């Protein structure tokens, strides 16, 4: 009985973890992103730098290195105080189809 209860608890935790949505801030702007070299990226045609602590997350919310970004990726992003790209979320096809503008 204890094993069945433990298995049910483990399954419910796993299902809850997989059902969590990632939190992309509503103020994050949309763009198309290309990694050029090193910290240099292109957002909708403008070349900008990634901040030293930039975090890039894929559609499954895993951290991605800049060189692994597929060229021309649809993203939402936030800038730091210096105008460098600080946070990037690569959009899934469903998120990319959502045309709700950022606030």
Buried (B, 14 or more C-beta within 10 A) or exposed (E): EEEEEEEEEEEEEEEEEEEEEEEBEEEBBBBBBBBEEEBEBBBEEEEBBBBEEBEBBBBEEEEBEBEEBEEEBBBBBBBBEEEBBBBBBBBBEEBBEEEEEEE
